[in-house]
Amino acid sequence: MSMSPSTPPSPTPVALVDFVKCVPQPLTAVLVQLTPFIAAIRHGFEITSWRRSWYDSWLAVALWWAICLLAERTLLYLLPVVFLVATLVPPRPPRPTTTEQSLQKTITDLHTIQSLLPSLPALPAPKIVLRIAALTYVPYVLLTYLVPLRILLAVLGTYVLVARAPFIHLISTTLQRSAWVRWSLRRVLAFLTGVPLPPVILSHQPTPTTPSPVPSLRFLFTIYENQRWWMGLDWTAALLPGERPSWSSTAPQFQPLSPPNAFTLPPPTTVYLANGKGGRVKRTATWKWEEPEWRVVVRKDGGGLSRVERPIPEESTASPGGSGSRLLKAAGKMRESGIIGGSSTVSGGVEGESGVEDGQEDADEDFVATDADGWVYGDNKWEGPSNKGGMGKYTRHRRWTRIATVSETVEVVEDGPVGIERAEAPAPPDAVALPTPTQEVVTTATTSEEDSPLKQRLRRALSKPSSG
């Protein structure tokens, strides 16, 4: 593992360069546009969490009481004044140029917001919720009859605003030390929920403790397997130059990808961020597969989606010595030498184009039926999806999917450089990645003669679909 190169005076810009390289540009643009709003949300969370000055937090409580008590009169008498002031406010100055420090501050604000988010308790069963609502309905109606609703809202909001205050934490900790208070709370909860109290254990019996699960995110990786039908060769991974590769990403980009048996997860990544207290926050992300094998997406007519395991095809069909590779080489040479003109290409495109243009998807992939092995068949331009092959179906594809999880550990470390630390990517398994047809045509020369039987066979194979 090695730290990203950075100069001692300004280590932060290097980390942001890595960030910009790894994060897509639309996401970076959204972060820049939402910078003032993210900063305002962070200030709001810090005020309600009592992480800033107590003066600001008490002002927030006073503002909440003012809203609850004076909102009706304010809207009644001052609403036109508010609109007038809003129209007279001068326009905002132009947004300053985004710098590395401002983008780093936005990222830090997002991490701060995530750390300040309260953990919500798990909801009880619907039967318990219904019982609590039934038991508290009559007291609630009586309370609203005796106390105005705006006062109740003000008290409830005050509890929410001061629940995370240090003095409230001290009071609750002190009360929880009292056995009588704990016994009273358990009795009240047992009465409201209807769940009986556990039996009293007279002797000390230590209970086993289990480690708390680490929060993780689940990602579904999808790889398209694309094949084309050739006369006398059946379905092969030998595709025409200019169309989608044999193994690609999802539509509509169809970027080249490694086959499933050579696909590897990202290496562990460690990010060091400043915590604003003279130290750093170390966040380490680790990837691992949740499923043991890749699965094919299958959808039957009138049924739902299912993911079934199928054997991963070997790459021998695309090896240099295979018939599919020889077919590609010969087709490329013949197309370059002008033996097969642009008007007689399989794609039926305009003259001068080579290969097949990927057409737009006729329907969403999740709603297209497949055969038992997950194949979706199409015409020469990968259009007209169907779950059955046959006349007019010269292309097919299927989706290989596998679920992976990324878990992150967070710890506070001593002060130091801020940046991204990446582990070296693991070596891929012993598998030969499928080269794209364009690469084979450019780098390999055919040795067949002008009147070889292979060229005559190719002319018949490539001209027959266009004539039909």
Residue, then its C-alpha position, 0 to 999 in steps of 0.5 A: m500500500s502506498m499513499s497518493p503522491s502529495t506535496p507537504p505544503s498542500p496535501t489536500p489538492v492531490a486527494l481531490v485530484d484523485f476524487v475528480k478522476c474517480v467520481p463521474q463529472p455529473l456527480t461533481a457538478v451536483l456537489v458544486q451546485l449544492t455546496p451552499f445548501i450542504a453547508a447550511i444543512r451541516h450548520g443546522f445539524e450541528i446546532t440541533s446536535w449541540r456541537r456548536s455554541w450553546y447560544d446558537s442552540w438556545l436561539a433555535v429553541a426560542l425560534w421554534w417557540a416563536i414559530c409555534l406561538l406567533a405563526e398565525r398572527t405573522l401570516l395574518y398581518l406580515l405575509p405581504v411584508v415578507f413578499l415585499v422584502a423578498t422582492l427588494v432583496p438584491p440578487r445574489p452575487p455570482r457564484p465564486t470559482t470552485t477551488e480545491q478547498s471548497l470542494q474538500k469542504t463540501i465533502t467534509d460537510l457530507h461526512t459530518i452530516q452522515s455522522l450527525l444523523p441520529s440512529l432511528p429505532a426499529l419500529p415495533a410490530p403493527k399489532i403493538v403500534l395499534r395497541i399503543a395508539a388505542l391506549t393513548y388516543v383518549p388521553y391525547v384528546l383530553l390533553t389537546y382539550l386542556v392545552p392548546l395544540r400549538i403549546l403541545l407542538a412547541v413542547l414536542g419540538t423543544y424535546v426534539l431540539v434538546a434531546r441531544a444536549p449534553f445536560i439532557h444526556l447527563i440527566s438521562t444517564t443519572l436517572q438510568r442508574s436508579a433501579w426504581v426508574r428503570w423498573s417504572l419505565r419497564r412496567v409502563l412499556a409492558f402495559l402499552t405494548g402488551v409484551p410481558l416482562p422477562p422473568v427475574i433472574l436471581s443469580h448472576q448469569p452472564t449473557p453472551t455478547t455478539p458483535s454488532p454488524v458493520p453497515s455495508l452497501r450491496f451492489l449488483f454487477t452486470i456484464y453483458e455477454n454478446q454473440r453473433w450467428w455465423m453460417g457454418l459456425d453457429w453462435t460465437a463471440a466473433l462480432l463485427p468491427g464497430e459493434r458492441p464487444s463480446w463482454s460489455s457493460t449495460a446499455p447504452q454505453f456497452q463499454p468493454l469489460s472483462p469476462p466473469n471469470a476474469f472480473t475482479l472487485p476494486p482493491p481496498t481503499t483508505v481515505y484520510l479526511a480532516n476532522g477539524k479537531g487537529g486529527r484525521v478520520k480514516r475511512t477504509a472501504t473493503w469489497k467482497w463477493e456476497e454470492p459464490e458464483w455469477r448468475v444469469v438473469v432469466r425471465k419467462d413469459g408471464g413470469g418474474l425475473s429470476r437469477v439462475e446459475r449457469p456455467i461460464p463459457e470458456e474463452s476458447t471460442a475467441s482464441p487466435g486459433g479458433s474459427g471465429s477469430r479467423l472469420l473476423k480476420a478475414a472479414g476485416k481484410m476483405r472489408e478493408s480491401g473493398i471486396i465487400g462493399g459498404s452497401s452489402t454489409v450485414s447492418g444494412g447501413v450507409e455506404g462507407e460504414s463498417g460494422v453494425e450500429d447498436g440500435q436503441e433498445d425496443a423495451d426495458e431489459d427487465f421486461v423482455a422475456t428470455d429463454a431458459d439460459g437467459w438469452v435474448y435474440g435480436d436481428n442484425k442491428w440488435e433490435g427486435p428482442s425475443n426469447k426465441g431464435g430462428m429466422g432473422k435472428y442473428t444476434r443474442h445477448r444475456r446478462w451475467t450478474r453477481i452481488a458484492t458488498v462494500s463495508e467501511t470502517v471509520e476510526v480517528v487517527e493522529d494528524g497527518p497528510v490528507g489523501i487517498e491510499r489504495a491497495e494494489a489491485p489483486a492479480p486477475p485469475d488465469a483467464v484470457a480476456l476476450p479481445t474486441p473484433t476491432q483490435e484483432v482486425v487491426t493487429t492481425a493480418t490474414t494470409s489467405e490468397e485472393d481466391s481462397p475458399l474462405k473468402q468465397r464462403l465469407r462473401r456468400a455468408l455476408s451477402k445472404p442476409s442483406s439480400g433476404 
